[in-house]
Every structure is written in structure tokens, then in C-alpha cells.
């Protein structure tokens, strides 16, 4: 499930059947596809991951956690 969260941010909800390795691979594939599709533009992709129920069960809490991790990635990449 993919939903626009605001501005240029999106939330992706992945079923419990996926594991963390699969999630990272999926996000890397999405990043490559976006960069290829919009190669004429300056584009960068940053993301944060939060996993339920290990890291919380409340949607707001999980979004906050993923959002914080995304901003750490943005700062690391200097986006």
C-alpha cells in the first residue's frame, strides 16, 4: 500500500510476509527506478523504516520513527 503523506513524502506499508532484507531491496529498487525515470531532474531518495510490532503498534508512533530515520539519511546524504 502506497500513500502520499504530504508534499514529497510517501508512506509505504508492506505486509508482514516481508523481512527486513526484502524491504531494503524493495526500497533500493524503487530508488533506482525513480532515478532512472527522472534522470533529467535533480532527484534524490531518502527513506526511513519502522517495523511493527517490534518497534510499536501505533501508526503515529511508527510514522514518527520512520520519519526520524528518513531525516537522518537526508542529513547523512546532505540532501
mmCIF file of the N, C-alpha and C atoms, coordinates in Angstrom:
data_MODEL
# 
_entry.id   MODEL 
# 
loop_
_atom_site.group_PDB 
_atom_site.id 
_atom_site.type_symbol 
_atom_site.label_atom_id 
_atom_site.label_alt_id 
_atom_site.label_comp_id 
_atom_site.label_asym_id 
_atom_site.label_entity_id 
_atom_site.label_seq_id 
_atom_site.pdbx_PDB_ins_code 
_atom_site.Cartn_x 
_atom_site.Cartn_y 
_atom_site.Cartn_z 
_atom_site.occupancy 
_atom_site.B_iso_or_equiv 
_atom_site.pdbx_formal_charge 
_atom_site.auth_seq_id 
_atom_site.auth_comp_id 
_atom_site.auth_asym_id 
_atom_site.auth_atom_id 
_atom_site.pdbx_PDB_model_num 
ATOM 1   N N  . UNK A 1 1  ? 0.852  -1.165  0.000   1.00 0.00 ? 1  UNK A N  1 
ATOM 2   C CA . UNK A 1 1  ? 0.000  0.000   0.000   1.00 0.00 ? 1  UNK A CA 1 
ATOM 3   C C  . UNK A 1 1  ? 0.899  1.229   0.000   1.00 0.00 ? 1  UNK A C  1 
ATOM 4   N N  . UNK A 1 2  ? 0.647  2.164   -0.914  1.00 0.00 ? 2  UNK A N  1 
ATOM 5   C CA . UNK A 1 2  ? 1.420  3.401   -1.004  1.00 0.00 ? 2  UNK A CA 1 
ATOM 6   C C  . UNK A 1 2  ? 0.458  4.567   -0.911  1.00 0.00 ? 2  UNK A C  1 
ATOM 7   N N  . UNK A 1 3  ? 0.840  5.567   -0.109  1.00 0.00 ? 3  UNK A N  1 
ATOM 8   C CA . UNK A 1 3  ? 0.005  6.749   0.038   1.00 0.00 ? 3  UNK A CA 1 
ATOM 9   C C  . UNK A 1 3  ? 0.877  7.989   0.159   1.00 0.00 ? 3  UNK A C  1 
ATOM 10  N N  . UNK A 1 4  ? 0.429  9.061   -0.458  1.00 0.00 ? 4  UNK A N  1 
ATOM 11  C CA . UNK A 1 4  ? 1.140  10.337  -0.310  1.00 0.00 ? 4  UNK A CA 1 
ATOM 12  C C  . UNK A 1 4  ? 0.890  10.836  1.108   1.00 0.00 ? 4  UNK A C  1 
ATOM 13  N N  . UNK A 1 5  ? 1.946  11.204  1.775   1.00 0.00 ? 5  UNK A N  1 
ATOM 14  C CA . UNK A 1 5  ? 1.857  11.622  3.171   1.00 0.00 ? 5  UNK A CA 1 
ATOM 15  C C  . UNK A 1 5  ? 1.845  13.134  3.298   1.00 0.00 ? 5  UNK A C  1 
ATOM 16  N N  . UNK A 1 6  ? 2.448  13.799  2.364   1.00 0.00 ? 6  UNK A N  1 
ATOM 17  C CA . UNK A 1 6  ? 2.476  15.255  2.384   1.00 0.00 ? 6  UNK A CA 1 
ATOM 18  C C  . UNK A 1 6  ? 3.641  15.751  1.553   1.00 0.00 ? 6  UNK A C  1 
ATOM 19  N N  . UNK A 1 7  ? 3.385  16.772  0.749   1.00 0.00 ? 7  UNK A N  1 
ATOM 20  C CA . UNK A 1 7  ? 4.459  17.321  -0.064  1.00 0.00 ? 7  UNK A CA 1 
ATOM 21  C C  . UNK A 1 7  ? 5.092  16.252  -0.917  1.00 0.00 ? 7  UNK A C  1 
ATOM 22  N N  . UNK A 1 8  ? 6.360  16.008  -0.680  1.00 0.00 ? 8  UNK A N  1 
ATOM 23  C CA . UNK A 1 8  ? 7.081  14.996  -1.462  1.00 0.00 ? 8  UNK A CA 1 
ATOM 24  C C  . UNK A 1 8  ? 7.362  13.743  -0.636  1.00 0.00 ? 8  UNK A C  1 
ATOM 25  N N  . UNK A 1 9  ? 6.546  13.500  0.367   1.00 0.00 ? 9  UNK A N  1 
ATOM 26  C CA . UNK A 1 9  ? 6.737  12.325  1.220   1.00 0.00 ? 9  UNK A CA 1 
ATOM 27  C C  . UNK A 1 9  ? 5.620  11.310  0.986   1.00 0.00 ? 9  UNK A C  1 
ATOM 28  N N  . UNK A 1 10 ? 6.013  10.038  1.016   1.00 0.00 ? 10 UNK A N  1 
ATOM 29  C CA . UNK A 1 10 ? 5.069  8.951   0.808   1.00 0.00 ? 10 UNK A CA 1 
ATOM 30  C C  . UNK A 1 10 ? 5.250  7.919   1.921   1.00 0.00 ? 10 UNK A C  1 
ATOM 31  N N  . UNK A 1 11 ? 4.178  7.222   2.238   1.00 0.00 ? 11 UNK A N  1 
ATOM 32  C CA . UNK A 1 11 ? 4.226  6.121   3.190   1.00 0.00 ? 11 UNK A CA 1 
ATOM 33  C C  . UNK A 1 11 ? 3.982  4.837   2.411   1.00 0.00 ? 11 UNK A C  1 
ATOM 34  N N  . UNK A 1 12 ? 4.831  3.851   2.650   1.00 0.00 ? 12 UNK A N  1 
ATOM 35  C CA . UNK A 1 12 ? 4.669  2.541   2.034   1.00 0.00 ? 12 UNK A CA 1 
ATOM 36  C C  . UNK A 1 12 ? 4.446  1.545   3.161   1.00 0.00 ? 12 UNK A C  1 
ATOM 37  N N  . UNK A 1 13 ? 3.336  0.837   3.110   1.00 0.00 ? 13 UNK A N  1 
ATOM 38  C CA . UNK A 1 13 ? 3.035  -0.194  4.102   1.00 0.00 ? 13 UNK A CA 1 
ATOM 39  C C  . UNK A 1 13 ? 3.211  -1.533  3.415   1.00 0.00 ? 13 UNK A C  1 
ATOM 40  N N  . UNK A 1 14 ? 4.059  -2.367  4.012   1.00 0.00 ? 14 UNK A N  1 
ATOM 41  C CA . UNK A 1 14 ? 4.385  -3.666  3.423   1.00 0.00 ? 14 UNK A CA 1 
ATOM 42  C C  . UNK A 1 14 ? 3.886  -4.753  4.366   1.00 0.00 ? 14 UNK A C  1 
ATOM 43  N N  . UNK A 1 15 ? 3.340  -5.814  3.803   1.00 0.00 ? 15 UNK A N  1 
ATOM 44  C CA . UNK A 1 15 ? 2.744  -6.884  4.604   1.00 0.00 ? 15 UNK A CA 1 
ATOM 45  C C  . UNK A 1 15 ? 3.762  -7.544  5.515   1.00 0.00 ? 15 UNK A C  1 
ATOM 46  N N  . UNK A 1 16 ? 3.245  -8.231  6.495   1.00 0.00 ? 16 UNK A N  1 
ATOM 47  C CA . UNK A 1 16 ? 4.098  -8.906  7.464   1.00 0.00 ? 16 UNK A CA 1 
ATOM 48  C C  . UNK A 1 16 ? 4.873  -10.064 6.857   1.00 0.00 ? 16 UNK A C  1 
ATOM 49  N N  . UNK A 1 17 ? 4.570  -10.434 5.638   1.00 0.00 ? 17 UNK A N  1 
ATOM 50  C CA . UNK A 1 17 ? 5.280  -11.535 4.995   1.00 0.00 ? 17 UNK A CA 1 
ATOM 51  C C  . UNK A 1 17 ? 6.686  -11.149 4.545   1.00 0.00 ? 17 UNK A C  1 
ATOM 52  N N  . UNK A 1 18 ? 6.957  -9.868  4.499   1.00 0.00 ? 18 UNK A N  1 
ATOM 53  C CA . UNK A 1 18 ? 8.270  -9.401  4.052   1.00 0.00 ? 18 UNK A CA 1 
ATOM 54  C C  . UNK A 1 18 ? 9.246  -9.380  5.226   1.00 0.00 ? 18 UNK A C  1 
ATOM 55  N N  . UNK A 1 19 ? 10.525 -9.599  4.951   1.00 0.00 ? 19 UNK A N  1 
ATOM 56  C CA . UNK A 1 19 ? 11.522 -9.445  6.005   1.00 0.00 ? 19 UNK A CA 1 
ATOM 57  C C  . UNK A 1 19 ? 12.347 -8.191  5.722   1.00 0.00 ? 19 UNK A C  1 
ATOM 58  N N  . UNK A 1 20 ? 13.182 -7.802  6.655   1.00 0.00 ? 20 UNK A N  1 
ATOM 59  C CA . UNK A 1 20 ? 13.939 -6.546  6.521   1.00 0.00 ? 20 UNK A CA 1 
ATOM 60  C C  . UNK A 1 20 ? 14.836 -6.529  5.291   1.00 0.00 ? 20 UNK A C  1 
ATOM 61  N N  . UNK A 1 21 ? 15.428 -7.640  4.958   1.00 0.00 ? 21 UNK A N  1 
ATOM 62  C CA . UNK A 1 21 ? 16.286 -7.701  3.769   1.00 0.00 ? 21 UNK A CA 1 
ATOM 63  C C  . UNK A 1 21 ? 15.455 -7.416  2.523   1.00 0.00 ? 21 UNK A C  1 
ATOM 64  N N  . UNK A 1 22 ? 14.273 -8.021  2.441   1.00 0.00 ? 22 UNK A N  1 
ATOM 65  C CA . UNK A 1 22 ? 13.388 -7.789  1.301   1.00 0.00 ? 22 UNK A CA 1 
ATOM 66  C C  . UNK A 1 22 ? 12.949 -6.331  1.243   1.00 0.00 ? 22 UNK A C  1 
ATOM 67  N N  . UNK A 1 23 ? 12.685 -5.720  2.383   1.00 0.00 ? 23 UNK A N  1 
ATOM 68  C CA . UNK A 1 23 ? 12.256 -4.321  2.433   1.00 0.00 ? 23 UNK A CA 1 
ATOM 69  C C  . UNK A 1 23 ? 13.369 -3.415  1.917   1.00 0.00 ? 23 UNK A C  1 
ATOM 70  N N  . UNK A 1 24 ? 14.580 -3.630  2.384   1.00 0.00 ? 24 UNK A N  1 
ATOM 71  C CA . UNK A 1 24 ? 15.706 -2.817  1.912   1.00 0.00 ? 24 UNK A CA 1 
ATOM 72  C C  . UNK A 1 24 ? 15.917 -2.996  0.411   1.00 0.00 ? 24 UNK A C  1 
ATOM 73  N N  . UNK A 1 25 ? 15.806 -4.233  -0.077  1.00 0.00 ? 25 UNK A N  1 
ATOM 74  C CA . UNK A 1 25 ? 15.942 -4.479  -1.515  1.00 0.00 ? 25 UNK A CA 1 
ATOM 75  C C  . UNK A 1 25 ? 14.842 -3.774  -2.293  1.00 0.00 ? 25 UNK A C  1 
ATOM 76  N N  . UNK A 1 26 ? 13.614 -3.830  -1.791  1.00 0.00 ? 26 UNK A N  1 
ATOM 77  C CA . UNK A 1 26 ? 12.500 -3.159  -2.451  1.00 0.00 ? 26 UNK A CA 1 
ATOM 78  C C  . UNK A 1 26 ? 12.725 -1.651  -2.507  1.00 0.00 ? 26 UNK A C  1 
ATOM 79  N N  . UNK A 1 27 ? 13.137 -1.063  -1.402  1.00 0.00 ? 27 UNK A N  1 
ATOM 80  C CA . UNK A 1 27 ? 13.366 0.380   -1.375  1.00 0.00 ? 27 UNK A CA 1 
ATOM 81  C C  . UNK A 1 27 ? 14.520 0.785   -2.292  1.00 0.00 ? 27 UNK A C  1 
ATOM 82  N N  . UNK A 1 28 ? 15.540 -0.013  -2.366  1.00 0.00 ? 28 UNK A N  1 
ATOM 83  C CA . UNK A 1 28 ? 16.643 0.266   -3.297  1.00 0.00 ? 28 UNK A CA 1 
ATOM 84  C C  . UNK A 1 28 ? 16.175 0.185   -4.745  1.00 0.00 ? 28 UNK A C  1 
ATOM 85  N N  . UNK A 1 29 ? 15.307 -0.784  -5.048  1.00 0.00 ? 29 UNK A N  1 
ATOM 86  C CA . UNK A 1 29 ? 14.756 -0.892  -6.407  1.00 0.00 ? 29 UNK A CA 1 
ATOM 87  C C  . UNK A 1 29 ? 13.887 0.311   -6.741  1.00 0.00 ? 29 UNK A C  1 
ATOM 88  N N  . UNK A 1 30 ? 13.052 0.748   -5.787  1.00 0.00 ? 30 UNK A N  1 
ATOM 89  C CA . UNK A 1 30 ? 12.223 1.936   -6.003  1.00 0.00 ? 30 UNK A CA 1 
ATOM 90  C C  . UNK A 1 30 ? 13.103 3.143   -6.265  1.00 0.00 ? 30 UNK A C  1 
ATOM 91  N N  . UNK A 1 31 ? 14.155 3.296   -5.474  1.00 0.00 ? 31 UNK A N  1 
ATOM 92  C CA . UNK A 1 31 ? 15.074 4.418   -5.650  1.00 0.00 ? 31 UNK A CA 1 
ATOM 93  C C  . UNK A 1 31 ? 15.687 4.409   -7.046  1.00 0.00 ? 31 UNK A C  1 
ATOM 94  N N  . UNK A 1 32 ? 16.168 3.279   -7.495  1.00 0.00 ? 32 UNK A N  1 
ATOM 95  C CA . UNK A 1 32 ? 16.778 3.184   -8.824  1.00 0.00 ? 32 UNK A CA 1 
ATOM 96  C C  . UNK A 1 32 ? 15.773 3.485   -9.928  1.00 0.00 ? 32 UNK A C  1 
ATOM 97  N N  . UNK A 1 33 ? 14.551 2.964   -9.783  1.00 0.00 ? 33 UNK A N  1 
ATOM 98  C CA . UNK A 1 33 ? 13.517 3.222   -10.789 1.00 0.00 ? 33 UNK A CA 1 
ATOM 99  C C  . UNK A 1 33 ? 13.181 4.705   -10.879 1.00 0.00 ? 33 UNK A C  1 
ATOM 100 N N  . UNK A 1 34 ? 13.051 5.358   -9.734  1.00 0.00 ? 34 UNK A N  1 
ATOM 101 C CA . UNK A 1 34 ? 12.745 6.793   -9.735  1.00 0.00 ? 34 UNK A CA 1 
ATOM 102 C C  . UNK A 1 34 ? 13.878 7.605   -10.344 1.00 0.00 ? 34 UNK A C  1 
ATOM 103 N N  . UNK A 1 35 ? 15.110 7.255   -9.983  1.00 0.00 ? 35 UNK A N  1 
ATOM 104 C CA . UNK A 1 35 ? 16.259 7.981   -10.524 1.00 0.00 ? 35 UNK A CA 1 
ATOM 105 C C  . UNK A 1 35 ? 16.376 7.789   -12.039 1.00 0.00 ? 35 UNK A C  1 
ATOM 106 N N  . UNK A 1 36 ? 16.060 6.589   -12.528 1.00 0.00 ? 36 UNK A N  1 
ATOM 107 C CA . UNK A 1 36 ? 16.096 6.349   -13.973 1.00 0.00 ? 36 UNK A CA 1 
ATOM 108 C C  . UNK A 1 36 ? 14.969 7.102   -14.680 1.00 0.00 ? 36 UNK A C  1 
ATOM 109 N N  . UNK A 1 37 ? 13.779 7.067   -14.123 1.00 0.00 ? 37 UNK A N  1 
ATOM 110 C CA . UNK A 1 37 ? 12.620 7.710   -14.746 1.00 0.00 ? 37 UNK A CA 1 
ATOM 111 C C  . UNK A 1 37 ? 12.782 9.223   -14.798 1.00 0.00 ? 37 UNK A C  1 
ATOM 112 N N  . UNK A 1 38 ? 13.383 9.798   -13.765 1.00 0.00 ? 38 UNK A N  1 
ATOM 113 C CA . UNK A 1 38 ? 13.521 11.248  -13.676 1.00 0.00 ? 38 UNK A CA 1 
ATOM 114 C C  . UNK A 1 38 ? 14.981 11.676  -13.803 1.00 0.00 ? 38 UNK A C  1 
ATOM 115 N N  . UNK A 1 39 ? 15.718 11.003  -14.682 1.00 0.00 ? 39 UNK A N  1 
ATOM 116 C CA . UNK A 1 39 ? 17.149 11.255  -14.813 1.00 0.00 ? 39 UNK A CA 1 
ATOM 117 C C  . UNK A 1 39 ? 17.468 12.666  -15.294 1.00 0.00 ? 39 UNK A C  1 
ATOM 118 N N  . UNK A 1 40 ? 16.509 13.350  -15.907 1.00 0.00 ? 40 UNK A N  1 
ATOM 119 C CA . UNK A 1 40 ? 16.732 14.722  -16.365 1.00 0.00 ? 40 UNK A CA 1 
ATOM 120 C C  . UNK A 1 40 ? 16.554 15.749  -15.254 1.00 0.00 ? 40 UNK A C  1 
ATOM 121 N N  . UNK A 1 41 ? 16.210 15.287  -14.061 1.00 0.00 ? 41 UNK A N  1 
ATOM 122 C CA . UNK A 1 41 ? 15.974 16.163  -12.915 1.00 0.00 ? 41 UNK A CA 1 
ATOM 123 C C  . UNK A 1 41 ? 16.945 15.822  -11.795 1.00 0.00 ? 41 UNK A C  1 
ATOM 124 N N  . UNK A 1 42 ? 17.162 16.778  -10.933 1.00 0.00 ? 42 UNK A N  1 
ATOM 125 C CA . UNK A 1 42 ? 17.963 16.517  -9.740  1.00 0.00 ? 42 UNK A CA 1 
ATOM 126 C C  . UNK A 1 42 ? 17.049 15.849  -8.718  1.00 0.00 ? 42 UNK A C  1 
ATOM 127 N N  . UNK A 1 43 ? 17.254 14.575  -8.500  1.00 0.00 ? 43 UNK A N  1 
ATOM 128 C CA . UNK A 1 43 ? 16.368 13.794  -7.641  1.00 0.00 ? 43 UNK A CA 1 
ATOM 129 C C  . UNK A 1 43 ? 17.202 12.962  -6.684  1.00 0.00 ? 43 UNK A C  1 
ATOM 130 N N  . UNK A 1 44 ? 16.764 12.922  -5.453  1.00 0.00 ? 44 UNK A N  1 
ATOM 131 C CA . UNK A 1 44 ? 17.368 12.003  -4.504  1.00 0.00 ? 44 UNK A CA 1 
ATOM 132 C C  . UNK A 1 44 ? 16.253 11.383  -3.682  1.00 0.00 ? 44 UNK A C  1 
ATOM 133 N N  . UNK A 1 45 ? 16.498 10.196  -3.194  1.00 0.00 ? 45 UNK A N  1 
ATOM 134 C CA . UNK A 1 45 ? 15.507 9.453   -2.436  1.00 0.00 ? 45 UNK A CA 1 
ATOM 135 C C  . UNK A 1 45 ? 16.083 9.151   -1.060  1.00 0.00 ? 45 UNK A C  1 
ATOM 136 N N  . UNK A 1 46 ? 15.330 9.497   -0.043  1.00 0.00 ? 46 UNK A N  1 
ATOM 137 C CA . UNK A 1 46 ? 15.695 9.147   1.327   1.00 0.00 ? 46 UNK A CA 1 
ATOM 138 C C  . UNK A 1 46 ? 14.509 8.431   1.942   1.00 0.00 ? 46 UNK A C  1 
ATOM 139 N N  . UNK A 1 47 ? 14.785 7.480   2.809   1.00 0.00 ? 47 UNK A N  1 
ATOM 140 C CA . UNK A 1 47 ? 13.688 6.749   3.435   1.00 0.00 ? 47 UNK A CA 1 
ATOM 141 C C  . UNK A 1 47 ? 14.054 6.338   4.844   1.00 0.00 ? 47 UNK A C  1 
ATOM 142 N N  . UNK A 1 48 ? 13.023 6.068   5.624   1.00 0.00 ? 48 UNK A N  1 
ATOM 143 C CA . UNK A 1 48 ? 13.176 5.546   6.972   1.00 0.00 ? 48 UNK A CA 1 
ATOM 144 C C  . UNK A 1 48 ? 12.260 4.353   7.122   1.00 0.00 ? 48 UNK A C  1 
ATOM 145 N N  . UNK A 1 49 ? 12.673 3.391   7.890   1.00 0.00 ? 49 UNK A N  1 
ATOM 146 C CA . UNK A 1 49 ? 11.904 2.162   8.068   1.00 0.00 ? 49 UNK A CA 1 
ATOM 147 C C  . UNK A 1 49 ? 11.540 2.008   9.537   1.00 0.00 ? 49 UNK A C  1 
ATOM 148 N N  . UNK A 1 50 ? 10.295 1.627   9.776   1.00 0.00 ? 50 UNK A N  1 
ATOM 149 C CA . UNK A 1 50 ? 9.845  1.251   11.110  1.00 0.00 ? 50 UNK A CA 1 
ATOM 150 C C  . UNK A 1 50 ? 9.068  -0.058  10.963  1.00 0.00 ? 50 UNK A C  1 
ATOM 151 N N  . UNK A 1 51 ? 9.264  -0.981  11.879  1.00 0.00 ? 51 UNK A N  1 
ATOM 152 C CA . UNK A 1 51 ? 8.672  -2.310  11.769  1.00 0.00 ? 51 UNK A CA 1 
ATOM 153 C C  . UNK A 1 51 ? 7.740  -2.568  12.948  1.00 0.00 ? 51 UNK A C  1 
ATOM 154 N N  . UNK A 1 52 ? 6.505  -2.944  12.609  1.00 0.00 ? 52 UNK A N  1 
ATOM 155 C CA . UNK A 1 52 ? 5.530  -3.325  13.634  1.00 0.00 ? 52 UNK A CA 1 
ATOM 156 C C  . UNK A 1 52 ? 5.483  -4.846  13.710  1.00 0.00 ? 52 UNK A C  1 
ATOM 157 N N  . UNK A 1 53 ? 5.292  -5.431  14.823  1.00 0.00 ? 53 UNK A N  1 
ATOM 158 C CA . UNK A 1 53 ? 5.069  -4.821  16.125  1.00 0.00 ? 53 UNK A CA 1 
ATOM 159 C C  . UNK A 1 53 ? 6.343  -4.616  16.933  1.00 0.00 ? 53 UNK A C  1 
ATOM 160 N N  . UNK A 1 54 ? 7.503  -5.002  16.364  1.00 0.00 ? 54 UNK A N  1 
ATOM 161 C CA . UNK A 1 54 ? 8.746  -4.932  17.121  1.00 0.00 ? 54 UNK A CA 1 
ATOM 162 C C  . UNK A 1 54 ? 9.054  -3.525  17.632  1.00 0.00 ? 54 UNK A C  1 
ATOM 163 N N  . UNK A 1 55 ? 8.718  -2.508  16.844  1.00 0.00 ? 55 UNK A N  1 
ATOM 164 C CA . UNK A 1 55 ? 9.065  -1.135  17.204  1.00 0.00 ? 55 UNK A CA 1 
ATOM 165 C C  . UNK A 1 55 ? 7.851  -0.299  17.584  1.00 0.00 ? 55 UNK A C  1 
ATOM 166 N N  . UNK A 1 56 ? 6.703  -0.913  17.644  1.00 0.00 ? 56 UNK A N  1 
ATOM 167 C CA . UNK A 1 56 ? 5.488  -0.213  18.039  1.00 0.00 ? 56 UNK A CA 1 
ATOM 168 C C  . UNK A 1 56 ? 4.299  -0.740  17.268  1.00 0.00 ? 56 UNK A C  1 
ATOM 169 N N  . UNK A 1 57 ? 3.125  -0.421  17.771  1.00 0.00 ? 57 UNK A N  1 
ATOM 170 C CA . UNK A 1 57 ? 1.901  -0.856  17.103  1.00 0.00 ? 57 UNK A CA 1 
ATOM 171 C C  . UNK A 1 57 ? 1.025  0.323   16.707  1.00 0.00 ? 57 UNK A C  1 
ATOM 172 N N  . UNK A 1 58 ? 1.321  1.481   17.228  1.00 0.00 ? 58 UNK A N  1 
ATOM 173 C CA . UNK A 1 58 ? 0.556  2.681   16.919  1.00 0.00 ? 58 UNK A CA 1 
ATOM 174 C C  . UNK A 1 58 ? 1.075  3.299   15.621  1.00 0.00 ? 58 UNK A C  1 
ATOM 175 N N  . UNK A 1 59 ? 0.169  3.589   14.679  1.00 0.00 ? 59 UNK A N  1 
ATOM 176 C CA . UNK A 1 59 ? 0.579  4.135   13.378  1.00 0.00 ? 59 UNK A CA 1 
ATOM 177 C C  . UNK A 1 59 ? 1.349  5.436   13.546  1.00 0.00 ? 59 UNK A C  1 
ATOM 178 N N  . UNK A 1 60 ? 0.883  6.316   14.424  1.00 0.00 ? 60 UNK A N  1 
ATOM 179 C CA . UNK A 1 60 ? 1.560  7.596   14.639  1.00 0.00 ? 60 UNK A CA 1 
ATOM 180 C C  . UNK A 1 60 ? 2.984  7.366   15.129  1.00 0.00 ? 60 UNK A C  1 
ATOM 181 N N  . UNK A 1 61 ? 3.160  6.477   16.069  1.00 0.00 ? 61 UNK A N  1 
ATOM 182 C CA . UNK A 1 61 ? 4.484  6.161   16.624  1.00 0.00 ? 61 UNK A CA 1 
ATOM 183 C C  . UNK A 1 61 ? 5.405  5.606   15.532  1.00 0.00 ? 61 UNK A C  1 
ATOM 184 N N  . UNK A 1 62 ? 4.895  4.720   14.699  1.00 0.00 ? 62 UNK A N  1 
ATOM 185 C CA . UNK A 1 62 ? 5.708  4.125   13.636  1.00 0.00 ? 62 UNK A CA 1 
ATOM 186 C C  . UNK A 1 62 ? 6.099  5.157   12.589  1.00 0.00 ? 62 UNK A C  1 
ATOM 187 N N  . UNK A 1 63 ? 5.174  6.047   12.246  1.00 0.00 ? 63 UNK A N  1 
ATOM 188 C CA . UNK A 1 63 ? 5.482  7.098   11.275  1.00 0.00 ? 63 UNK A CA 1 
ATOM 189 C C  . UNK A 1 63 ? 6.529  8.046   11.834  1.00 0.00 ? 63 UNK A C  1 
ATOM 190 N N  . UNK A 1 64 ? 6.414  8.402   13.108  1.00 0.00 ? 64 UNK A N  1 
ATOM 191 C CA . UNK A 1 64 ? 7.409  9.272   13.749  1.00 0.00 ? 64 UNK A CA 1 
ATOM 192 C C  . UNK A 1 64 ? 8.797  8.632   13.696  1.00 0.00 ? 64 UNK A C  1 
ATOM 193 N N  . UNK A 1 65 ? 8.863  7.364   13.993  1.00 0.00 ? 65 UNK A N  1 
ATOM 194 C CA . UNK A 1 65 ? 10.131 6.643   13.996  1.00 0.00 ? 65 UNK A CA 1 
ATOM 195 C C  . UNK A 1 65 ? 10.729 6.594   12.583  1.00 0.00 ? 65 UNK A C  1 
ATOM 196 N N  . UNK A 1 66 ? 9.919  6.231   11.602  1.00 0.00 ? 66 UNK A N  1 
ATOM 197 C CA . UNK A 1 66 ? 10.396 6.164   10.222  1.00 0.00 ? 66 UNK A CA 1 
ATOM 198 C C  . UNK A 1 66 ? 10.795 7.547   9.722   1.00 0.00 ? 66 UNK A C  1 
ATOM 199 N N  . UNK A 1 67 ? 10.024 8.569   10.080  1.00 0.00 ? 67 UNK A N  1 
ATOM 200 C CA . UNK A 1 67 ? 10.317 9.940   9.661   1.00 0.00 ? 67 UNK A CA 1 
ATOM 201 C C  . UNK A 1 67 ? 11.665 10.405  10.228  1.00 0.00 ? 67 UNK A C  1 
ATOM 202 N N  . UNK A 1 68 ? 11.908 10.112  11.492  1.00 0.00 ? 68 UNK A N  1 
ATOM 203 C CA . UNK A 1 68 ? 13.183 10.466  12.102  1.00 0.00 ? 68 UNK A CA 1 
ATOM 204 C C  . UNK A 1 68 ? 14.353 9.783   11.411  1.00 0.00 ? 68 UNK A C  1 
ATOM 205 N N  . UNK A 1 69 ? 14.178 8.535   11.061  1.00 0.00 ? 69 UNK A N  1 
ATOM 206 C CA . UNK A 1 69 ? 15.234 7.803   10.367  1.00 0.00 ? 69 UNK A CA 1 
ATOM 207 C C  . UNK A 1 69 ? 15.454 8.346   8.961   1.00 0.00 ? 69 UNK A C  1 
ATOM 208 N N  . UNK A 1 70 ? 14.363 8.768   8.306   1.00 0.00 ? 70 UNK A N  1 
ATOM 209 C CA . UNK A 1 70 ? 14.498 9.352   6.972   1.00 0.00 ? 70 UNK A CA 1 
ATOM 210 C C  . UNK A 1 70 ? 15.318 10.640  7.044   1.00 0.00 ? 70 UNK A C  1 
ATOM 211 N N  . UNK A 1 71 ? 15.045 11.475  8.041   1.00 0.00 ? 71 UNK A N  1 
ATOM 212 C CA . UNK A 1 71 ? 15.800 12.724  8.154   1.00 0.00 ? 71 UNK A CA 1 
ATOM 213 C C  . UNK A 1 71 ? 17.262 12.483  8.489   1.00 0.00 ? 71 UNK A C  1 
ATOM 214 N N  . UNK A 1 72 ? 17.564 11.430  9.242   1.00 0.00 ? 72 UNK A N  1 
ATOM 215 C CA . UNK A 1 72 ? 18.964 11.071  9.483   1.00 0.00 ? 72 UNK A CA 1 
ATOM 216 C C  . UNK A 1 72 ? 19.644 10.717  8.164   1.00 0.00 ? 72 UNK A C  1 
ATOM 217 N N  . UNK A 1 73 ? 18.941 9.964   7.298   1.00 0.00 ? 73 UNK A N  1 
ATOM 218 C CA . UNK A 1 73 ? 19.502 9.607   5.998   1.00 0.00 ? 73 UNK A CA 1 
ATOM 219 C C  . UNK A 1 73 ? 19.700 10.861  5.156   1.00 0.00 ? 73 UNK A C  1 
ATOM 220 N N  . UNK A 1 74 ? 18.718 11.767  5.164   1.00 0.00 ? 74 UNK A N  1 
ATOM 221 C CA . UNK A 1 74 ? 18.842 13.011  4.393   1.00 0.00 ? 74 UNK A CA 1 
ATOM 222 C C  . UNK A 1 74 ? 20.061 13.806  4.855   1.00 0.00 ? 74 UNK A C  1 
ATOM 223 N N  . UNK A 1 75 ? 20.243 13.921  6.157   1.00 0.00 ? 75 UNK A N  1 
ATOM 224 C CA . UNK A 1 75 ? 21.394 14.658  6.681   1.00 0.00 ? 75 UNK A CA 1 
ATOM 225 C C  . UNK A 1 75 ? 22.694 13.971  6.331   1.00 0.00 ? 75 UNK A C  1 
ATOM 226 N N  . UNK A 1 76 ? 22.712 12.659  6.350   1.00 0.00 ? 76 UNK A N  1 
ATOM 227 C CA . UNK A 1 76 ? 23.914 11.904  6.005   1.00 0.00 ? 76 UNK A CA 1 
ATOM 228 C C  . UNK A 1 76 ? 24.265 12.106  4.532   1.00 0.00 ? 76 UNK A C  1 
ATOM 229 N N  . UNK A 1 77 ? 23.239 12.101  3.675   1.00 0.00 ? 77 UNK A N  1 
ATOM 230 C CA . UNK A 1 77 ? 23.451 12.260  2.238   1.00 0.00 ? 77 UNK A CA 1 
ATOM 231 C C  . UNK A 1 77 ? 23.571 13.729  1.836   1.00 0.00 ? 77 UNK A C  1 
ATOM 232 N N  . UNK A 1 78 ? 23.295 14.629  2.775   1.00 0.00 ? 78 UNK A N  1 
ATOM 233 C CA . UNK A 1 78 ? 23.351 16.078  2.515   1.00 0.00 ? 78 UNK A CA 1 
ATOM 234 C C  . UNK A 1 78 ? 22.346 16.482  1.446   1.00 0.00 ? 78 UNK A C  1 
ATOM 235 N N  . UNK A 1 79 ? 21.125 15.922  1.491   1.00 0.00 ? 79 UNK A N  1 
ATOM 236 C CA . UNK A 1 79 ? 20.066 16.260  0.537   1.00 0.00 ? 79 UNK A CA 1 
ATOM 237 C C  . UNK A 1 79 ? 19.398 17.553  0.950   1.00 0.00 ? 79 UNK A C  1 
# 
